[in-house]
Amino acid sequence: MKKKKLIVYLGILFLVMMGFSLIWSIYFKEKTAAVVKVKEVSNDFIVIEDQLNMKRTIDVPRVITKLIKANEEYFVEYESSLIGLPKLVSIEPLNER
């Protein structure tokens, strides 16, 4: 009997923790802005490399991917959370002078 109660309590605790993590990931997103070089362009995502040579995959709408060129520099803003790929907020090409 005690074993069943323990399992029920642990199950409830697990569900509560999952609920909190879901709420956290929905409402608390980290926004990042950086000058990056686009390494790869696909239908649903781009791979960027920042000035510290760190690569990151970002979820991008299909309409936007047709306008982005690989091996070009851009100023990007994206949001990331605990769940899923970071999502693109804005992107602007850098003009070479």
GULO-26423 format. One record per atom (N, C-alpha, C, O, CB): x, y, z; chain; residue number from 1; residue in three letters. Coordinates in Angstrom, 1 decimal. Glycine has a CB too. Layout:
N
PT      xx      yy      zz  c    k    r
PT       X       Y       Z  A  NUM  ala
...
END
This chain:
97
PT      xx      yy      zz  c    k    r
PT     0.8    -1.2     0.0  A    1  met
PT     0.0     0.0     0.0  A    1  met
PT     0.9     1.3     0.0  A    1  met
PT     0.6     2.2    -0.7  A    1  met
PT    -0.9     0.0     1.2  A    1  met
PT     1.9     1.3     0.8  A    2  lys
PT     2.8     2.4     0.9  A    2  lys
PT     3.5     2.6    -0.5  A    2  lys
PT     3.8     3.7    -0.9  A    2  lys
PT     3.8     2.3     2.0  A    2  lys
PT     3.8     1.5    -1.1  A    3  lys
PT     4.5     1.6    -2.4  A    3  lys
PT     3.7     2.2    -3.4  A    3  lys
PT     4.2     3.0    -4.3  A    3  lys
PT     5.0     0.2    -2.8  A    3  lys
PT     2.4     1.9    -3.4  A    4  lys
PT     1.4     2.5    -4.4  A    4  lys
PT     1.3     4.0    -4.2  A    4  lys
PT     1.3     4.8    -5.1  A    4  lys
PT     0.1     1.9    -4.3  A    4  lys
PT     1.2     4.4    -2.9  A    5  lys
PT     1.1     5.9    -2.6  A    5  lys
PT     2.4     6.6    -3.0  A    5  lys
PT     2.3     7.7    -3.5  A    5  lys
PT     0.9     6.1    -1.1  A    5  lys
PT     3.5     6.0    -2.8  A    6  leu
PT     4.8     6.6    -3.2  A    6  leu
PT     4.8     6.8    -4.7  A    6  leu
PT     5.3     7.9    -5.2  A    6  leu
PT     6.0     5.8    -2.7  A    6  leu
PT     4.4     5.8    -5.5  A    7  ile
PT     4.4     5.9    -6.9  A    7  ile
PT     3.4     7.0    -7.4  A    7  ile
PT     3.8     7.7    -8.3  A    7  ile
PT     4.0     4.5    -7.5  A    7  ile
PT     2.3     7.1    -6.7  A    8  val
PT     1.3     8.1    -7.1  A    8  val
PT     1.9     9.5    -6.8  A    8  val
PT     1.8    10.4    -7.6  A    8  val
PT     0.0     7.9    -6.3  A    8  val
PT     2.5     9.7    -5.6  A    9  tyr
PT     3.1    11.0    -5.3  A    9  tyr
PT     4.2    11.4    -6.2  A    9  tyr
PT     4.3    12.5    -6.7  A    9  tyr
PT     3.6    10.9    -3.9  A    9  tyr
PT     5.1    10.4    -6.6  A   10  leu
PT     6.1    10.7    -7.5  A   10  leu
PT     5.6    11.0    -8.9  A   10  leu
PT     6.1    11.9    -9.6  A   10  leu
PT     7.1     9.5    -7.6  A   10  leu
PT     4.5    10.4    -9.3  A   11  gly
PT     3.9    10.7   -10.6  A   11  gly
PT     3.3    12.1   -10.6  A   11  gly
PT     3.5    12.8   -11.6  A   11  gly
PT     2.8     9.7   -10.9  A   11  gly
PT     2.7    12.5    -9.5  A   12  ile
PT     2.1    13.8    -9.4  A   12  ile
PT     3.2    14.8    -9.4  A   12  ile
PT     3.1    15.9   -10.1  A   12  ile
PT     1.2    14.0    -8.2  A   12  ile
PT     4.3    14.6    -8.7  A   13  leu
PT     5.4    15.5    -8.7  A   13  leu
PT     6.1    15.6   -10.0  A   13  leu
PT     6.4    16.7   -10.4  A   13  leu
PT     6.5    15.0    -7.7  A   13  leu
PT     6.2    14.5   -10.8  A   14  phe
PT     6.7    14.6   -12.1  A   14  phe
PT     5.8    15.4   -13.0  A   14  phe
PT     6.4    16.3   -13.8  A   14  phe
PT     6.8    13.2   -12.7  A   14  phe
PT     4.5    15.3   -13.0  A   15  leu
PT     3.6    16.1   -13.8  A   15  leu
PT     3.7    17.5   -13.5  A   15  leu
PT     3.7    18.4   -14.4  A   15  leu
PT     2.2    15.6   -13.6  A   15  leu
PT     3.8    17.9   -12.2  A   16  val
PT     3.9    19.3   -11.8  A   16  val
PT     5.2    19.9   -12.3  A   16  val
PT     5.2    21.0   -12.8  A   16  val
PT     3.8    19.4   -10.2  A   16  val
PT     6.3    19.1   -12.2  A   17  met
PT     7.6    19.6   -12.7  A   17  met
PT     7.5    19.8   -14.2  A   17  met
PT     8.1    20.8   -14.7  A   17  met
PT     8.7    18.7   -12.3  A   17  met
PT     6.9    18.9   -14.9  A   18  met
PT     6.8    19.1   -16.4  A   18  met
PT     5.9    20.3   -16.7  A   18  met
PT     6.2    21.0   -17.7  A   18  met
PT     6.2    17.8   -17.0  A   18  met
PT     4.9    20.5   -16.0  A   19  gly
PT     4.0    21.7   -16.2  A   19  gly
PT     4.8    23.0   -16.0  A   19  gly
PT     4.7    23.9   -16.8  A   19  gly
PT     2.8    21.7   -15.2  A   19  gly
PT     5.6    23.0   -14.9  A   20  phe
PT     6.4    24.2   -14.7  A   20  phe
PT     7.4    24.4   -15.8  A   20  phe
PT     7.7    25.6   -16.2  A   20  phe
PT     7.1    24.1   -13.3  A   20  phe
PT     8.1    23.4   -16.2  A   21  ser
PT     9.1    23.5   -17.3  A   21  ser
PT     8.4    24.0   -18.6  A   21  ser
PT     9.0    24.7   -19.3  A   21  ser
PT     9.9    22.2   -17.5  A   21  ser
PT     7.2    23.5   -18.9  A   22  leu
PT     6.5    23.9   -20.1  A   22  leu
PT     6.2    25.4   -20.0  A   22  leu
PT     6.4    26.1   -21.0  A   22  leu
PT     5.2    23.1   -20.3  A   22  leu
PT     5.6    25.8   -18.9  A   23  ile
PT     5.3    27.2   -18.7  A   23  ile
PT     6.6    28.1   -18.8  A   23  ile
PT     6.6    29.2   -19.4  A   23  ile
PT     4.6    27.5   -17.3  A   23  ile
PT     7.7    27.6   -18.2  A   24  trp
PT     8.9    28.4   -18.2  A   24  trp
PT     9.4    28.5   -19.7  A   24  trp
PT     9.8    29.6   -20.1  A   24  trp
PT    10.0    27.6   -17.4  A   24  trp
PT     9.3    27.5   -20.5  A   25  ser
PT     9.8    27.5   -21.8  A   25  ser
PT     8.9    28.4   -22.7  A   25  ser
PT     9.4    28.9   -23.7  A   25  ser
PT     9.9    26.1   -22.4  A   25  ser
PT     7.6    28.5   -22.4  A   26  ile
PT     6.7    29.3   -23.2  A   26  ile
PT     6.9    30.8   -22.9  A   26  ile
PT     7.0    31.6   -23.8  A   26  ile
PT     5.3    28.9   -23.0  A   26  ile
PT     7.0    31.1   -21.6  A   27  tyr
PT     7.0    32.5   -21.2  A   27  tyr
PT     8.4    33.1   -21.0  A   27  tyr
PT     8.5    34.4   -21.1  A   27  tyr
PT     6.2    32.7   -20.0  A   27  tyr
PT     9.4    32.4   -20.8  A   28  phe
PT    10.7    32.9   -20.5  A   28  phe
PT    11.6    32.5   -21.7  A   28  phe
PT    12.3    31.5   -21.6  A   28  phe
PT    11.2    32.4   -19.2  A   28  phe
PT    11.7    33.3   -22.7  A   29  lys
PT    12.5    33.1   -23.8  A   29  lys
PT    13.7    34.1   -23.8  A   29  lys
PT    13.6    35.2   -23.4  A   29  lys
PT    11.7    33.2   -25.2  A   29  lys
PT    14.8    33.6   -24.3  A   30  glu
PT    16.0    34.4   -24.3  A   30  glu
PT    16.2    34.9   -25.7  A   30  glu
PT    16.2    34.2   -26.7  A   30  glu
PT    17.3    33.6   -23.9  A   30  glu
PT    16.3    36.3   -25.8  A   31  lys
PT    16.5    36.9   -27.1  A   31  lys
PT    18.0    37.2   -27.3  A   31  lys
PT    18.6    37.8   -26.4  A   31  lys
PT    15.6    38.1   -27.3  A   31  lys
PT    18.5    36.9   -28.5  A   32  thr
PT    19.9    37.1   -28.8  A   32  thr
PT    20.0    37.9   -30.1  A   32  thr
PT    19.2    37.6   -31.1  A   32  thr
PT    20.6    35.7   -28.9  A   32  thr
PT    20.9    38.8   -30.2  A   33  ala
PT    21.2    39.6   -31.4  A   33  ala
PT    22.7    39.5   -31.7  A   33  ala
PT    23.5    39.6   -30.8  A   33  ala
PT    20.7    41.1   -31.2  A   33  ala
PT    23.0    39.2   -32.9  A   34  ala
PT    24.5    39.1   -33.3  A   34  ala
PT    24.7    39.3   -34.7  A   34  ala
PT    23.8    39.2   -35.6  A   34  ala
PT    24.9    37.7   -32.9  A   34  ala
PT    26.0    39.6   -35.1  A   35  val
PT    26.4    39.6   -36.5  A   35  val
PT    26.9    38.2   -36.7  A   35  val
PT    27.8    37.7   -36.0  A   35  val
PT    27.5    40.7   -36.7  A   35  val
PT    26.4    37.6   -37.8  A   36  val
PT    26.7    36.2   -38.1  A   36  val
PT    27.0    36.0   -39.5  A   36  val
PT    26.6    36.8   -40.4  A   36  val
PT    25.6    35.2   -37.6  A   36  val
PT    27.6    34.8   -39.8  A   37  lys
PT    27.7    34.4   -41.2  A   37  lys
PT    26.8    33.2   -41.4  A   37  lys
PT    26.9    32.2   -40.6  A   37  lys
PT    29.2    34.1   -41.6  A   37  lys
PT    26.0    33.2   -42.4  A   38  val
PT    25.1    32.1   -42.7  A   38  val
PT    26.0    31.0   -43.4  A   38  val
PT    26.6    31.2   -44.5  A   38  val
PT    23.9    32.5   -43.6  A   38  val
PT    26.0    29.8   -42.8  A   39  lys
PT    26.8    28.7   -43.4  A   39  lys
PT    25.9    27.8   -44.3  A   39  lys
PT    26.4    27.3   -45.3  A   39  lys
PT    27.3    27.9   -42.3  A   39  lys
PT    24.7    27.6   -43.9  A   40  glu
PT    23.8    26.7   -44.7  A   40  glu
PT    22.4    27.2   -44.7  A   40  glu
PT    21.9    27.7   -43.6  A   40  glu
PT    23.9    25.2   -44.1  A   40  glu
PT    21.7    27.1   -45.8  A   41  val
PT    20.3    27.5   -45.9  A   41  val
PT    19.5    26.3   -46.4  A   41  val
PT    19.8    25.7   -47.4  A   41  val
PT    20.1    28.7   -46.9  A   41  val
PT    18.4    26.0   -45.6  A   42  ser
PT    17.6    24.9   -45.9  A   42  ser
PT    16.1    25.4   -46.0  A   42  ser
PT    15.9    26.6   -45.8  A   42  ser
PT    17.6    23.7   -44.9  A   42  ser
PT    15.2    24.6   -46.3  A   43  asn
PT    13.8    25.0   -46.4  A   43  asn
PT    13.2    25.6   -45.1  A   43  asn
PT    12.4    26.5   -45.1  A   43  asn
PT    12.9    23.9   -46.9  A   43  asn
PT    13.6    25.0   -44.0  A   44  asp
PT    13.0    25.3   -42.7  A   44  asp
PT    14.0    25.9   -41.7  A   44  asp
PT    13.6    26.4   -40.6  A   44  asp
PT    12.4    24.1   -42.1  A   44  asp
PT    15.3    25.9   -42.0  A   45  phe
PT    16.2    26.4   -41.0  A   45  phe
PT    17.5    27.0   -41.7  A   45  phe
PT    17.7    26.7   -42.9  A   45  phe
PT    16.6    25.3   -40.1  A   45  phe
PT    18.2    27.7   -40.9  A   46  ile
PT    19.6    28.1   -41.4  A   46  ile
PT    20.6    27.8   -40.3  A   46  ile
PT    20.2    27.7   -39.1  A   46  ile
PT    19.6    29.7   -41.7  A   46  ile
PT    21.8    27.6   -40.7  A   47  val
PT    22.9    27.3   -39.8  A   47  val
PT    23.8    28.6   -39.9  A   47  val
PT    24.2    29.0   -40.9  A   47  val
PT    23.7    26.0   -40.2  A   47  val
PT    24.0    29.2   -38.7  A   48  ile
PT    24.8    30.4   -38.6  A   48  ile
PT    26.0    30.1   -37.8  A   48  ile
PT    26.1    29.2   -37.0  A   48  ile
PT    24.0    31.5   -38.0  A   48  ile
PT    27.0    31.0   -38.0  A   49  glu
PT    28.3    30.9   -37.3  A   49  glu
PT    28.6    32.4   -36.8  A   49  glu
PT    28.7    33.3   -37.6  A   49  glu
PT    29.5    30.4   -38.1  A   49  glu
PT    28.7    32.5   -35.5  A   50  asp
PT    28.9    33.8   -34.9  A   50  asp
PT    30.4    34.2   -35.0  A   50  asp
PT    31.2    33.4   -35.5  A   50  asp
PT    28.4    33.9   -33.5  A   50  asp
PT    30.8    35.3   -34.4  A   51  gln
PT    32.2    35.8   -34.4  A   51  gln
PT    33.1    34.9   -33.6  A   51  gln
PT    34.3    35.1   -33.7  A   51  gln
PT    32.3    37.2   -34.0  A   51  gln
PT    32.6    34.1   -32.7  A   52  leu
PT    33.4    33.2   -31.9  A   52  leu
PT    33.4    31.8   -32.5  A   52  leu
PT    33.9    30.9   -31.8  A   52  leu
PT    32.8    33.1   -30.4  A   52  leu
PT    33.0    31.7   -33.7  A   53  asn
PT    33.0    30.4   -34.5  A   53  asn
PT    32.1    29.4   -33.9  A   53  asn
PT    32.3    28.2   -34.1  A   53  asn
PT    34.4    29.9   -34.6  A   53  asn
PT    31.0    29.8   -33.2  A   54  met
PT    30.0    28.9   -32.6  A   54  met
PT    28.9    28.8   -33.7  A   54  met
PT    28.4    29.8   -34.1  A   54  met
PT    29.5    29.3   -31.2  A   54  met
PT    28.6    27.5   -34.0  A   55  lys
PT    27.5    27.3   -35.0  A   55  lys
PT    26.2    27.0   -34.2  A   55  lys
PT    26.2    26.4   -33.1  A   55  lys
PT    27.8    26.1   -35.9  A   55  lys
PT    25.1    27.5   -34.8  A   56  arg
PT    23.7    27.3   -34.3  A   56  arg
PT    22.7    27.2   -35.4  A   56  arg
PT    22.8    27.8   -36.4  A   56  arg
PT    23.4    28.5   -33.3  A   56  arg
PT    21.8    26.3   -35.2  A   57  thr
PT    20.7    26.1   -36.2  A   57  thr
PT    19.5    26.9   -35.7  A   57  thr
PT    19.1    26.8   -34.5  A   57  thr
PT    20.4    24.6   -36.3  A   57  thr
PT    18.9    27.7   -36.6  A   58  ile
PT    17.8    28.5   -36.3  A   58  ile
PT    16.6    28.2   -37.2  A   58  ile
PT    16.8    28.0   -38.4  A   58  ile
PT    18.2    30.0   -36.4  A   58  ile
PT    15.4    28.0   -36.6  A   59  asp
PT    14.2    27.8   -37.3  A   59  asp
PT    13.8    29.1   -38.1  A   59  asp
PT    13.7    30.1   -37.5  A   59  asp
PT    13.1    27.3   -36.4  A   59  asp
PT    13.5    29.0   -39.4  A   60  val
PT    13.2    30.1   -40.2  A   60  val
PT    12.0    29.8   -41.1  A   60  val
PT    11.8    28.7   -41.6  A   60  val
PT    14.4    30.5   -41.1  A   60  val
PT    11.0    30.8   -41.3  A   61  pro
PT     9.9    30.5   -42.2  A   61  pro
PT    10.4    30.3   -43.6  A   61  pro
PT    11.4    30.8   -44.0  A   61  pro
PT     8.9    31.7   -42.2  A   61  pro
PT     9.7    29.4   -44.3  A   62  arg
PT    10.1    29.1   -45.7  A   62  arg
PT    10.2    30.3   -46.6  A   62  arg
PT    11.1    30.3   -47.5  A   62  arg
PT     9.1    28.1   -46.3  A   62  arg
PT     9.3    31.3   -46.4  A   63  val
PT     9.4    32.4   -47.3  A   63  val
PT    10.7    33.2   -47.2  A   63  val
PT    11.2    33.8   -48.1  A   63  val
PT     8.2    33.4   -47.0  A   63  val
PT    11.2    33.2   -45.9  A   64  ile
PT    12.4    34.0   -45.7  A   64  ile
PT    13.7    33.2   -46.2  A   64  ile
PT    14.6    33.9   -46.7  A   64  ile
PT    12.6    34.2   -44.2  A   64  ile
PT    13.6    31.9   -46.2  A   65  thr
PT    14.8    31.2   -46.6  A   65  thr
PT    15.2    31.4   -48.0  A   65  thr
PT    16.4    31.3   -48.4  A   65  thr
PT    14.6    29.7   -46.3  A   65  thr
PT    14.3    31.8   -48.8  A   66  lys
PT    14.6    32.0   -50.3  A   66  lys
PT    15.3    33.3   -50.4  A   66  lys
PT    15.9    33.6   -51.5  A   66  lys
PT    13.3    32.0   -51.1  A   66  lys
PT    15.3    34.2   -49.4  A   67  leu
PT    15.9    35.5   -49.5  A   67  leu
PT    17.3    35.5   -48.9  A   67  leu
PT    18.1    36.5   -49.1  A   67  leu
PT    15.1    36.6   -48.9  A   67  leu
PT    17.7    34.5   -48.2  A   68  ile
PT    18.9    34.4   -47.4  A   68  ile
PT    20.0    33.6   -48.3  A   68  ile
PT    19.7    32.6   -48.9  A   68  ile
PT    18.8    33.7   -46.1  A   68  ile
PT    21.2    34.2   -48.4  A   69  lys
PT    22.2    33.5   -49.2  A   69  lys
PT    23.3    33.0   -48.2  A   69  lys
PT    23.7    33.6   -47.2  A   69  lys
PT    22.8    34.5   -50.2  A   69  lys
PT    23.8    31.8   -48.6  A   70  ala
PT    24.9    31.2   -47.8  A   70  ala
PT    26.2    32.0   -48.0  A   70  ala
PT    26.4    32.6   -49.0  A   70  ala
PT    25.1    29.7   -48.2  A   70  ala
PT    27.0    32.0   -47.0  A   71  asn
PT    28.3    32.6   -47.0  A   71  asn
PT    28.2    34.2   -47.0  A   71  asn
PT    29.2    34.8   -47.4  A   71  asn
PT    29.2    32.2   -48.2  A   71  asn
PT    27.1    34.7   -46.6  A   72  glu
PT    26.9    36.1   -46.5  A   72  glu
PT    26.8    36.5   -45.0  A   72  glu
PT    26.4    35.6   -44.2  A   72  glu
PT    25.7    36.6   -47.3  A   72  glu
PT    27.1    37.7   -44.6  A   73  glu
PT    27.0    38.2   -43.2  A   73  glu
PT    25.6    38.9   -43.0  A   73  glu
PT    25.2    39.6   -43.9  A   73  glu
PT    28.1    39.1   -42.8  A   73  glu
PT    25.0    38.7   -41.9  A   74  tyr
PT    23.7    39.2   -41.5  A   74  tyr
PT    23.7    39.6   -40.1  A   74  tyr
PT    24.5    39.1   -39.3  A   74  tyr
PT    22.6    38.3   -41.8  A   74  tyr
PT    22.9    40.6   -39.7  A   75  phe
PT    22.6    40.9   -38.3  A   75  phe
PT    21.3    40.2   -38.0  A   75  phe
PT    20.2    40.5   -38.7  A   75  phe
PT    22.5    42.5   -38.1  A   75  phe
PT    21.3    39.3   -37.1  A   76  val
PT    20.1    38.5   -36.8  A   76  val
PT    19.7    38.6   -35.3  A   76  val
PT    20.5    38.9   -34.5  A   76  val
PT    20.4    37.0   -37.1  A   76  val
PT    18.4    38.5   -35.1  A   77  glu
PT    17.8    38.4   -33.8  A   77  glu
PT    17.0    37.1   -33.7  A   77  glu
PT    16.2    36.9   -34.6  A   77  glu
PT    17.0    39.7   -33.4  A   77  glu
PT    17.2    36.4   -32.7  A   78  tyr
PT    16.4    35.1   -32.6  A   78  tyr
PT    16.1    34.9   -31.1  A   78  tyr
PT    16.8    35.3   -30.2  A   78  tyr
PT    17.2    33.9   -33.2  A   78  tyr
PT    15.0    34.1   -30.9  A   79  glu
PT    14.6    33.7   -29.5  A   79  glu
PT    14.8    32.2   -29.3  A   79  glu
PT    14.6    31.4   -30.2  A   79  glu
PT    13.1    34.0   -29.3  A   79  glu
PT    15.3    31.9   -28.1  A   80  ser
PT    15.5    30.5   -27.8  A   80  ser
PT    14.9    30.2   -26.5  A   80  ser
PT    14.8    31.0   -25.6  A   80  ser
PT    17.0    30.1   -27.8  A   80  ser
PT    14.4    29.0   -26.3  A   81  ser
PT    13.8    28.5   -25.1  A   81  ser
PT    14.4    27.1   -24.8  A   81  ser
PT    15.2    26.6   -25.6  A   81  ser
PT    12.3    28.5   -25.2  A   81  ser
PT    13.9    26.4   -23.8  A   82  leu
PT    14.3    25.1   -23.5  A   82  leu
PT    13.9    24.0   -24.5  A   82  leu
PT    14.5    23.0   -24.6  A   82  leu
PT    13.8    24.7   -22.1  A   82  leu
PT    12.8    24.3   -25.1  A   83  ile
PT    12.2    23.3   -26.1  A   83  ile
PT    12.3    23.8   -27.5  A   83  ile
PT    12.0    24.9   -27.8  A   83  ile
PT    10.7    23.1   -25.7  A   83  ile
PT    12.8    23.0   -28.4  A   84  gly
PT    12.9    23.2   -29.8  A   84  gly
PT    14.0    24.1   -30.2  A   84  gly
PT    14.9    24.5   -29.4  A   84  gly
PT    11.6    23.9   -30.2  A   84  gly
PT    14.1    24.3   -31.5  A   85  leu
PT    15.1    25.2   -32.1  A   85  leu
PT    14.9    26.6   -31.8  A   85  leu
PT    13.7    27.0   -31.6  A   85  leu
PT    15.2    24.9   -33.7  A   85  leu
PT    15.9    27.4   -31.8  A   86  pro
PT    15.7    28.9   -31.7  A   86  pro
PT    14.9    29.4   -32.9  A   86  pro
PT    15.1    28.8   -34.0  A   86  pro
PT    17.1    29.6   -31.6  A   86  pro
PT    14.1    30.4   -32.8  A   87  lys
PT    13.3    30.9   -33.8  A   87  lys
PT    13.8    32.3   -34.2  A   87  lys
PT    14.0    33.2   -33.4  A   87  lys
PT    11.8    30.9   -33.4  A   87  lys
PT    13.8    32.5   -35.5  A   88  leu
PT    14.3    33.8   -36.1  A   88  leu
PT    13.2    34.9   -35.8  A   88  leu
PT    12.0    34.7   -36.0  A   88  leu
PT    14.5    33.7   -37.6  A   88  leu
PT    13.7    36.1   -35.3  A   89  val
PT    12.8    37.2   -35.1  A   89  val
PT    13.0    38.2   -36.2  A   89  val
PT    12.0    38.7   -36.8  A   89  val
PT    13.1    37.9   -33.7  A   89  val
PT    14.3    38.5   -36.5  A   90  ser
PT    14.6    39.4   -37.6  A   90  ser
PT    15.9    39.1   -38.2  A   90  ser
PT    16.8    38.6   -37.6  A   90  ser
PT    14.5    40.9   -37.2  A   90  ser
PT    16.1    39.5   -39.5  A   91  ile
PT    17.4    39.4   -40.1  A   91  ile
PT    17.6    40.5   -41.1  A   91  ile
PT    16.7    40.9   -41.8  A   91  ile
PT    17.5    38.0   -40.9  A   91  ile
PT    18.8    41.1   -41.1  A   92  glu
PT    19.2    42.2   -42.0  A   92  glu
PT    20.5    41.9   -42.6  A   92  glu
PT    21.5    41.5   -41.9  A   92  glu
PT    19.1    43.6   -41.3  A   92  glu
PT    20.7    42.1   -43.9  A   93  pro
PT    22.0    41.9   -44.5  A   93  pro
PT    22.9    43.0   -44.1  A   93  pro
PT    22.5    44.2   -43.9  A   93  pro
PT    21.9    41.8   -46.1  A   93  pro
PT    24.2    42.7   -44.0  A   94  leu
PT    25.2    43.7   -43.7  A   94  leu
PT    25.8    44.2   -45.1  A   94  leu
PT    26.1    43.4   -45.9  A   94  leu
PT    26.4    43.2   -42.8  A   94  leu
PT    25.8    45.5   -45.2  A   95  asn
PT    26.3    46.1   -46.5  A   95  asn
PT    27.9    46.2   -46.4  A   95  asn
PT    28.4    46.7   -45.4  A   95  asn
PT    25.7    47.5   -46.7  A   95  asn
PT    28.5    45.7   -47.4  A   96  glu
PT    30.0    45.7   -47.5  A   96  glu
PT    30.3    47.1   -48.0  A   96  glu
PT    29.7    47.6   -48.9  A   96  glu
PT    30.5    44.6   -48.4  A   96  glu
PT    31.3    47.7   -47.4  A   97  arg
PT    31.8    49.0   -47.9  A   97  arg
PT    33.2    49.0   -48.4  A   97  arg
PT    33.7    50.0   -48.8  A   97  arg
PT    31.7    50.1   -46.7  A   97  arg
END
